[in-house]
């Protein structure tokens, strides 16, 4: 029996319940920790090392870390930047920050020194916790980031850094959780936009801590008996969705595979070997799964699989179902939200659709004036915020009131994505309203890639758009006008790609580069990326 048996009934009867004071670690994690044997995390690495961590153990380590951070000068409301692969410590740090009311700001391990400096400065972070791969990048910019006072290193020793384990082993495990208000800041994400550098998206104890009850219970369909595997990297909001708040709200255990790179065969082998019951992955992963011989594998425990990030093509859904008997259920949301729409377990899967609005949300497709459009017409995906603002919506773009204000239109929060709602209430994703590229589940702002390219001497000007790709859905393509004296060649393409990898995070590099004489522009001189993008997609 699933958590949602009748969509219409659940949707009609759902009510948010938000107390004035709420602390996720105290009110949720500690509750599950009362059963001292209850499993929270089953961690494995590529060499088959395994660690099983209980809720009780996780909570104890998080209290020790609270004492460590307090001693290092971290106070309620202070920002702690955490950049780490899938190490157990990552979950301890999340639990500790939430417990003491500090604001955790996770980042992907692909960040460069320049990215880190931008994050430290804009968030006024006081503490950074990372591993030996990232620490040298932090050291490159630490003199320019006076707000950061505490440098904690996981897994090794380095001059100028405190060792995580040394600090914790000497710390008391008694710590009274901060009596945080539901609307106190708890998490800070940097999200890429079309223009300018990433914006700071702030979530509260409630918006993710309570809001993700929807994600865990209804979309992931989790119970205290499940072992849930989320393939997302710890740097993305998807990790908060499916690796922290979704499963832990439901008392499920989390399966974690710590690996430097995504390996298809190893992933399928792990799905077969371990009793994973539910799986959450980006569409890219499923596209790669169905290229393998799935008849060789048997996923005995697996009962429910979901995908999010971009629509899935029907062939992928059919092939996966043919070999596993399971339908891939799509879900939709943003860094700014919890799960907004989903093909919940009781709903029929319609390939290419992201399902129906989540309980607790009124979601419509609206026009430029904020009027609800007739079914079947394309418009902006909007969340109703008047008279009642749904819990799972972010608080604001921090320190950017103009950007926050521009996300609202009348009684609606405008997601920036476009869709069509059909006669039966299913939502069909059309694309971004702006030029943000969604490649392999990553959100890439064209501006950041263009800014990197322009720093190379061979590039006079560039425009970056999404381009269709069989495996990844869409990839980054750059149109480049060369500076005088340079000739386009395969060698130059490779050189520019490597250059972008070095200057921005590697996942942002343009997989396709086309040398052109001119770029389409508006009267005011702005590049018309939409024109280039439409041409690319017309070739499909």
C-alpha positions as CSV (number, residue, x, y, z in Angstrom):
1,X,0.0,0.0,0.0
2,X,1.4,3.4,-0.9
3,X,1.2,6.7,0.8
4,X,-1.2,8.1,-1.8
5,X,-4.0,5.9,-2.9
6,X,-6.4,8.4,-4.3
7,X,-4.9,11.6,-5.8
8,X,-8.0,13.8,-5.8
9,X,-8.9,12.9,-2.2
10,X,-5.3,13.5,-0.8
11,X,-5.0,16.7,-2.8
12,X,-8.4,18.0,-1.5
13,X,-7.8,17.1,2.1
14,X,-4.2,18.2,2.5
15,X,-3.4,20.9,5.0
16,X,0.0,22.3,5.9
17,X,0.8,22.1,9.6
18,X,3.5,24.5,10.6
19,X,4.3,25.2,14.3
20,X,5.8,28.6,15.3
21,X,9.0,26.9,16.4
22,X,10.5,24.1,14.4
23,X,14.0,22.5,14.3
24,X,14.5,19.7,11.9
25,X,17.2,17.9,13.8
26,X,15.4,18.1,17.1
27,X,11.8,17.5,15.9
28,X,12.5,14.9,13.2
29,X,15.9,13.3,13.4
30,X,15.9,13.0,17.2
31,X,12.4,11.4,17.0
32,X,13.7,8.5,14.8
33,X,16.8,8.3,16.9
34,X,14.7,7.2,19.9
35,X,14.9,3.7,18.4
36,X,18.7,3.2,18.9
37,X,19.0,0.5,16.1
38,X,17.1,2.4,13.4
39,X,19.3,2.7,10.3
40,X,19.8,6.2,8.8
41,X,22.6,5.7,6.2
42,X,24.1,2.6,4.5
43,X,27.3,3.9,3.0
44,X,29.5,2.0,0.5
45,X,32.5,3.1,-1.7
46,X,34.1,1.7,-4.8
47,X,36.3,-0.7,-2.8
48,X,33.2,-2.3,-1.1
49,X,34.0,-0.6,2.2
50,X,30.7,-0.3,4.1
51,X,29.5,1.8,7.0
52,X,26.1,1.6,8.5
53,X,25.1,4.7,10.5
54,X,22.0,4.8,12.7
55,X,19.8,7.8,13.4
56,X,21.1,7.7,17.0
57,X,24.7,7.7,15.8
58,X,24.0,10.5,13.3
59,X,22.3,12.6,16.0
60,X,25.1,12.0,18.5
61,X,27.9,13.0,16.0
62,X,25.8,16.1,15.0
63,X,25.6,17.2,18.7
64,X,29.4,16.8,19.0
65,X,29.9,18.9,15.9
66,X,27.5,21.6,17.2
67,X,29.9,22.0,20.2
68,X,32.9,22.1,17.9
69,X,31.3,24.8,15.6
70,X,30.2,26.8,18.6
71,X,33.8,26.7,19.9
72,X,35.0,27.9,16.5
73,X,32.7,30.9,16.8
74,X,29.8,29.8,14.6
75,X,26.5,31.3,15.9
76,X,22.9,30.9,15.0
77,X,22.3,32.5,11.6
78,X,25.9,32.3,10.5
79,X,26.7,30.7,7.1
80,X,28.8,27.5,6.9
81,X,30.0,26.6,3.4
82,X,30.2,22.8,2.9
83,X,31.8,21.4,-0.2
84,X,32.2,17.6,-0.1
85,X,31.7,14.4,-2.0
86,X,29.3,11.8,-0.6
87,X,31.1,11.3,2.7
88,X,29.2,10.4,5.9
89,X,30.4,13.6,7.4
90,X,28.3,15.6,4.9
91,X,25.1,14.3,6.6
92,X,26.5,15.0,10.1
93,X,27.3,18.6,9.1
94,X,23.7,19.1,7.7
95,X,22.3,17.8,11.0
96,X,24.6,19.9,13.1
97,X,23.9,23.2,11.2
98,X,20.2,22.6,11.4
99,X,20.4,21.7,15.1
100,X,22.3,24.9,16.1
101,X,20.4,27.2,13.7
102,X,23.5,27.9,11.5
103,X,22.8,28.3,7.8
104,X,24.3,25.5,5.6
105,X,25.5,26.4,2.1
106,X,26.3,23.3,0.1
107,X,28.4,23.5,-3.1
108,X,29.5,21.0,-5.7
109,X,33.0,19.6,-5.6
110,X,33.5,21.1,-9.1
111,X,33.7,24.6,-7.8
112,X,36.8,26.6,-8.7
113,X,38.7,29.0,-6.4
114,X,36.9,31.9,-8.1
115,X,33.5,30.3,-7.4
116,X,34.4,29.8,-3.8
117,X,35.6,33.3,-3.3
118,X,32.3,34.6,-4.8
119,X,30.3,32.4,-2.4
120,X,32.3,33.3,0.7
121,X,32.0,37.0,0.0
122,X,28.3,37.2,-1.0
123,X,27.2,35.0,1.9
124,X,29.6,36.4,4.4
125,X,30.4,32.8,5.4
126,X,32.2,32.3,8.7
127,X,33.2,28.7,8.3
128,X,34.2,26.3,5.5
129,X,34.2,22.5,5.8
130,X,35.7,20.5,3.0
131,X,38.1,17.7,2.0
132,X,41.7,17.6,0.7
133,X,40.6,18.1,-3.0
134,X,39.0,21.4,-2.3
135,X,41.2,22.8,0.5
136,X,44.0,24.0,-1.9
137,X,41.4,26.0,-3.9
138,X,40.1,27.6,-0.6
139,X,43.7,28.4,0.3
140,X,44.2,30.3,-3.0
141,X,41.5,32.8,-2.0
142,X,41.4,32.7,1.8
143,X,43.4,36.0,2.2
144,X,40.7,37.7,0.2
145,X,37.8,36.4,2.3
146,X,38.1,37.9,5.7
147,X,34.7,36.8,7.0
148,X,35.8,33.1,7.0
149,X,37.4,32.4,10.4
150,X,37.0,28.6,10.7
151,X,38.6,26.1,8.3
152,X,37.8,22.5,8.9
153,X,39.2,19.6,6.9
154,X,37.6,16.1,6.6
155,X,39.8,13.1,6.2
156,X,43.3,14.5,6.3
157,X,45.6,17.1,7.7
158,X,46.8,20.3,6.2
159,X,48.5,23.4,7.5
160,X,46.1,26.1,8.5
161,X,43.2,23.7,8.8
162,X,41.6,21.9,11.8
163,X,41.0,18.2,11.4
164,X,37.3,17.3,11.6
165,X,37.7,14.0,13.4
166,X,40.2,15.4,16.0
167,X,37.8,18.1,16.8
168,X,34.8,15.8,17.2
169,X,36.5,13.1,19.1
170,X,37.2,15.6,21.9
171,X,33.8,17.2,21.9
172,X,30.9,16.6,24.3
173,X,27.8,14.9,22.8
174,X,25.4,17.1,24.9
175,X,24.0,20.0,23.1
176,X,20.6,21.6,23.4
177,X,19.1,22.3,19.9
178,X,18.5,26.0,19.1
179,X,14.7,26.7,19.5
180,X,14.6,27.9,15.9
181,X,11.5,29.6,14.5
182,X,9.9,27.9,11.4
183,X,10.9,30.9,9.3
184,X,14.5,31.1,10.5
185,X,17.1,30.7,7.6
186,X,18.5,27.2,7.3
187,X,19.9,26.6,3.9
188,X,21.5,28.8,1.2
189,X,21.9,27.6,-2.4
190,X,23.6,29.4,-5.2
191,X,21.5,29.1,-8.4
192,X,22.6,30.0,-11.9
193,X,20.5,32.4,-13.8
194,X,20.6,33.8,-17.4
195,X,22.4,37.0,-16.4
196,X,25.0,37.8,-13.8
197,X,26.5,35.5,-11.3
198,X,24.5,32.9,-9.2
199,X,21.8,34.2,-6.9
200,X,21.5,33.1,-3.3
201,X,18.3,31.1,-2.7
202,X,17.4,30.9,1.0
203,X,15.3,28.2,2.6
204,X,14.0,28.2,6.2
205,X,13.7,25.4,8.7
206,X,10.1,24.9,7.6
207,X,10.3,25.4,3.8
208,X,12.6,22.4,3.3
209,X,12.3,20.7,6.7
210,X,8.5,20.5,6.6
211,X,7.9,21.2,2.9
212,X,9.8,18.1,1.9
213,X,7.2,15.9,3.6
214,X,5.5,16.2,0.2
215,X,8.6,15.0,-1.6
216,X,9.4,12.1,0.7
217,X,5.9,10.8,1.5
218,X,4.0,11.3,-1.8
219,X,6.5,11.4,-4.6
220,X,9.3,9.2,-3.3
221,X,6.5,7.1,-1.5
222,X,8.8,6.4,1.4
223,X,8.1,4.6,4.7
224,X,10.3,3.7,7.7
225,X,11.0,0.4,6.0
226,X,12.6,1.7,2.8
227,X,16.2,2.0,1.7
228,X,16.3,4.9,-0.7
229,X,19.1,5.7,-3.2
230,X,19.4,9.2,-4.7
231,X,22.1,9.5,-7.4
232,X,22.4,13.3,-7.0
233,X,25.7,15.0,-6.0
234,X,25.8,16.6,-2.6
235,X,26.2,20.1,-4.1
236,X,22.7,20.4,-5.5
237,X,19.3,21.1,-4.0
238,X,18.3,17.7,-5.2
239,X,20.5,16.2,-2.4
240,X,18.4,18.1,0.2
241,X,15.2,16.8,-1.5
242,X,16.1,13.2,-1.8
243,X,19.1,12.6,0.4
244,X,18.1,14.6,3.6
245,X,14.7,16.0,4.1
246,X,12.5,13.6,1.9
247,X,13.8,10.3,3.3
248,X,14.5,11.5,6.9
249,X,11.0,13.0,7.3
250,X,9.7,9.5,6.5
251,X,12.2,7.6,8.7
252,X,13.6,5.8,5.7
253,X,17.2,4.8,5.4
254,X,19.5,6.2,2.7
255,X,21.8,4.2,0.5
256,X,24.9,6.2,-0.4
257,X,27.5,5.2,-3.0
258,X,30.7,7.3,-2.6
259,X,32.5,7.4,-5.9
260,X,34.5,10.0,-7.8
261,X,32.5,9.4,-11.0
262,X,29.2,8.0,-12.1
263,X,29.7,4.4,-13.3
264,X,26.7,2.8,-15.1
265,X,27.7,-0.8,-14.6
266,X,28.7,-0.3,-10.9
267,X,25.4,1.5,-10.3
268,X,23.3,-1.4,-11.8
269,X,25.4,-3.9,-9.8
270,X,24.8,-2.1,-6.6
271,X,21.0,-1.9,-7.3
272,X,21.1,-5.7,-7.7
273,X,23.4,-6.4,-4.7
274,X,21.9,-4.1,-2.0
275,X,18.2,-4.1,-0.9
276,X,17.5,-0.7,-2.4
277,X,13.7,-0.3,-2.6
278,X,13.4,3.2,-4.1
279,X,15.6,5.0,-6.6
280,X,15.8,8.7,-7.6
281,X,18.0,9.7,-10.6
282,X,18.3,12.3,-13.3
283,X,16.9,11.3,-16.7
284,X,20.5,11.1,-18.0
285,X,21.1,8.1,-15.7
286,X,18.1,6.3,-17.1
287,X,19.1,7.0,-20.7
288,X,22.4,5.4,-19.9
289,X,20.8,2.5,-18.0
290,X,18.7,1.4,-21.0
291,X,21.8,1.3,-23.3
292,X,23.1,-1.6,-21.1
293,X,21.8,-5.1,-21.3
294,X,19.3,-4.9,-18.5
295,X,18.3,-8.6,-18.9
296,X,21.5,-9.4,-17.0
297,X,20.3,-7.7,-13.8
298,X,17.6,-8.5,-11.2
299,X,16.6,-5.7,-8.8
300,X,14.8,-7.9,-6.3
301,X,14.0,-5.2,-3.7
302,X,13.3,-2.3,-6.1
303,X,9.7,-1.2,-6.1
304,X,9.5,2.5,-7.0
305,X,11.7,4.7,-9.3
306,X,11.5,8.4,-10.0
307,X,13.3,10.9,-12.2
308,X,13.6,14.7,-12.1
309,X,15.4,17.5,-13.9
310,X,13.9,17.3,-17.4
311,X,11.2,15.3,-19.2
312,X,11.9,11.6,-20.1
313,X,11.3,10.2,-23.6
314,X,8.7,7.4,-23.9
315,X,11.2,4.9,-25.3
316,X,13.3,5.1,-22.1
317,X,10.3,4.6,-19.9
318,X,9.1,1.6,-22.0
319,X,12.5,-0.1,-22.2
320,X,13.1,0.3,-18.4
321,X,9.6,-1.1,-17.7
322,X,10.1,-4.0,-20.0
323,X,13.1,-5.2,-18.0
324,X,12.2,-4.2,-14.5
325,X,8.4,-4.1,-14.5
326,X,8.6,-0.6,-13.0
327,X,7.5,2.7,-14.5
328,X,9.8,5.7,-14.1
329,X,7.7,8.4,-12.4
330,X,8.6,12.0,-13.2
331,X,8.7,14.8,-10.7
332,X,9.2,18.6,-11.1
333,X,10.5,21.3,-8.8
334,X,13.3,23.8,-8.4
335,X,16.1,24.8,-6.0
336,X,13.5,27.4,-4.9
337,X,10.8,24.7,-4.0
338,X,10.0,21.2,-2.9
339,X,8.4,18.7,-5.3
340,X,5.7,20.8,-7.1
341,X,4.3,18.2,-9.5
342,X,4.7,14.5,-9.8
343,X,3.4,11.3,-11.3
344,X,2.5,10.0,-7.9
345,X,2.3,6.2,-7.4
346,X,-1.5,6.2,-7.8
347,X,-1.5,8.2,-11.1
348,X,-1.2,6.8,-14.6
349,X,2.2,7.5,-16.1
350,X,2.0,9.7,-19.2
351,X,5.4,9.7,-20.9
352,X,6.8,13.2,-21.2
353,X,4.5,14.7,-18.6
354,X,5.6,15.7,-15.1
355,X,2.4,14.6,-13.5
356,X,-0.1,16.6,-11.4
357,X,0.4,19.4,-8.8
358,X,1.6,18.2,-5.4
359,X,-0.8,18.4,-2.4
360,X,-0.4,21.8,-0.7
361,X,0.2,23.6,-4.0
362,X,-2.1,25.4,-6.4
363,X,-0.2,25.3,-9.7
364,X,-1.5,26.8,-12.9
365,X,-0.2,27.9,-16.3
366,X,-0.6,31.7,-16.5
367,X,-0.1,34.5,-19.1
368,X,2.0,37.7,-18.8
369,X,-0.8,39.3,-16.7
370,X,-1.1,36.4,-14.3
371,X,-4.4,35.2,-15.8
372,X,-4.9,31.4,-15.8
373,X,-4.7,30.1,-19.4
374,X,-7.2,27.6,-20.9
375,X,-6.1,24.0,-20.8
376,X,-3.8,23.1,-23.7
377,X,-2.2,26.6,-24.0
378,X,1.4,27.2,-23.2
379,X,2.4,29.7,-20.5
380,X,4.4,30.3,-17.3
381,X,4.3,27.7,-14.5
382,X,2.9,29.6,-11.5
383,X,2.4,28.8,-7.8
384,X,-0.4,30.5,-6.0
385,X,0.8,32.5,-3.0
386,X,-2.3,34.4,-2.1
387,X,-4.3,34.0,0.2
388,X,-2.0,31.3,1.5
389,X,1.7,30.9,0.7
390,X,2.7,27.2,0.5
391,X,5.3,26.0,2.9
392,X,7.7,24.5,0.5
393,X,8.6,27.7,-1.3
394,X,11.9,29.5,-0.6
395,X,11.9,32.6,1.5
396,X,13.8,35.0,-0.8
397,X,16.8,35.6,-3.0
398,X,19.1,36.7,-0.2
399,X,20.2,40.4,-0.4
400,X,18.5,40.8,-3.7
401,X,15.0,42.3,-3.1
402,X,14.6,43.3,-6.7
403,X,15.2,39.8,-8.0
404,X,12.8,38.4,-5.3
405,X,10.1,40.9,-6.2
406,X,10.4,40.2,-9.9
407,X,9.6,36.5,-9.3
408,X,6.0,37.4,-8.4
409,X,3.1,38.4,-10.7
410,X,-0.1,39.3,-8.9
411,X,-1.0,36.4,-6.7
412,X,1.5,34.1,-8.2
413,X,5.1,33.0,-7.8
414,X,6.5,32.5,-11.4
415,X,8.9,29.6,-11.6
416,X,10.6,30.7,-14.9
417,X,9.6,27.5,-16.5
418,X,7.0,27.1,-19.3
419,X,4.4,24.3,-19.6
420,X,1.0,23.3,-20.8
421,X,-1.7,21.8,-18.5
422,X,-3.9,19.3,-20.3
423,X,-7.7,18.5,-19.9
424,X,-6.9,16.0,-17.1
425,X,-4.7,18.3,-15.1
426,X,-1.4,16.8,-16.1
427,X,1.5,19.3,-16.6
428,X,3.8,19.1,-19.7
429,X,7.1,20.9,-19.4
430,X,8.0,23.0,-22.5
431,X,11.3,24.6,-21.4
432,X,12.8,27.5,-19.6
433,X,11.3,30.9,-20.1
434,X,14.9,32.2,-20.1
435,X,18.1,30.8,-21.5
436,X,19.2,28.6,-18.6
437,X,20.4,25.2,-19.9
438,X,19.5,22.0,-18.1
439,X,22.1,19.5,-19.0
440,X,22.3,16.1,-17.2
441,X,20.3,17.6,-14.3
442,X,22.8,20.5,-13.9
443,X,21.5,24.1,-14.3
444,X,23.9,26.1,-16.3
445,X,23.6,29.9,-16.9
446,X,24.9,30.8,-20.4
447,X,26.3,34.1,-19.0
448,X,28.9,32.1,-16.9
449,X,30.1,30.1,-19.9
450,X,30.2,33.2,-22.2
451,X,32.2,35.1,-19.6
452,X,34.7,32.3,-19.4
453,X,35.1,32.1,-23.2
454,X,35.6,35.8,-23.6
455,X,38.6,35.6,-21.4
456,X,40.4,33.5,-24.0
457,X,42.4,35.6,-26.5
458,X,41.0,33.7,-29.5
459,X,37.4,34.7,-28.6
460,X,35.9,38.1,-29.7
461,X,32.4,37.3,-28.8
462,X,30.2,34.3,-27.9
463,X,26.7,33.2,-27.3
464,X,25.8,30.0,-25.4
465,X,22.6,28.1,-25.8
466,X,21.2,24.6,-25.3
467,X,21.5,22.1,-28.1
468,X,19.7,18.7,-28.4
469,X,21.6,15.6,-27.4
470,X,20.6,11.9,-27.6
471,X,22.0,10.9,-24.2
472,X,22.0,14.1,-22.1
473,X,18.7,15.6,-23.3
474,X,20.5,18.9,-24.0
475,X,24.0,20.1,-23.9
476,X,25.9,23.4,-23.9
477,X,26.7,24.8,-27.3
478,X,28.8,27.9,-27.9
479,X,28.7,30.0,-31.0
480,X,32.0,31.8,-31.2
481,X,33.2,34.8,-33.2
482,X,37.0,34.6,-33.4
483,X,39.3,37.5,-32.7
484,X,41.4,38.7,-35.7
485,X,44.2,36.4,-36.6
486,X,42.6,33.2,-35.3
487,X,41.3,30.3,-37.5
488,X,38.7,27.8,-36.4
489,X,40.0,24.2,-36.0
490,X,39.4,21.0,-34.0
491,X,42.5,21.9,-32.0
492,X,41.0,25.3,-31.1
493,X,37.7,23.7,-30.1
494,X,39.5,21.4,-27.7
495,X,41.6,24.3,-26.4
496,X,38.5,26.4,-25.7
497,X,36.7,23.5,-24.0
498,X,39.7,22.9,-21.7
499,X,39.9,26.6,-21.0
500,X,36.2,26.8,-19.9
501,X,36.7,23.7,-17.7
502,X,39.5,25.4,-16.0
503,X,37.8,28.8,-15.6
504,X,34.4,27.6,-14.5
505,X,33.2,24.3,-13.1
506,X,34.0,21.4,-15.6
507,X,30.4,20.5,-16.0
508,X,29.7,23.8,-17.7
509,X,32.0,23.4,-20.6
510,X,30.5,23.6,-24.2
511,X,30.3,20.1,-25.6
512,X,29.7,21.7,-29.0
513,X,31.4,24.8,-30.5
514,X,30.5,26.4,-33.8
515,X,32.6,29.3,-35.2
516,X,30.5,32.0,-36.8
517,X,31.0,35.4,-38.5
518,X,28.1,37.2,-36.6
519,X,25.5,36.7,-33.9
520,X,21.8,37.7,-34.0
521,X,21.2,40.8,-31.8
522,X,18.4,43.0,-30.6
523,X,18.3,46.8,-31.4
524,X,19.9,47.5,-28.0
525,X,22.7,45.1,-28.9
526,X,21.6,42.2,-26.7
527,X,22.4,38.7,-28.2
528,X,19.2,37.0,-29.2
529,X,20.0,33.6,-27.8
530,X,16.4,32.5,-28.4
531,X,17.0,32.7,-32.2
532,X,20.1,30.5,-32.0
533,X,18.4,28.1,-29.6
534,X,15.4,27.7,-31.9
535,X,17.7,27.0,-34.9
536,X,19.5,24.3,-32.9
537,X,16.3,22.6,-31.9
538,X,14.8,22.8,-35.4
539,X,17.5,20.5,-36.6
540,X,16.5,17.7,-34.2
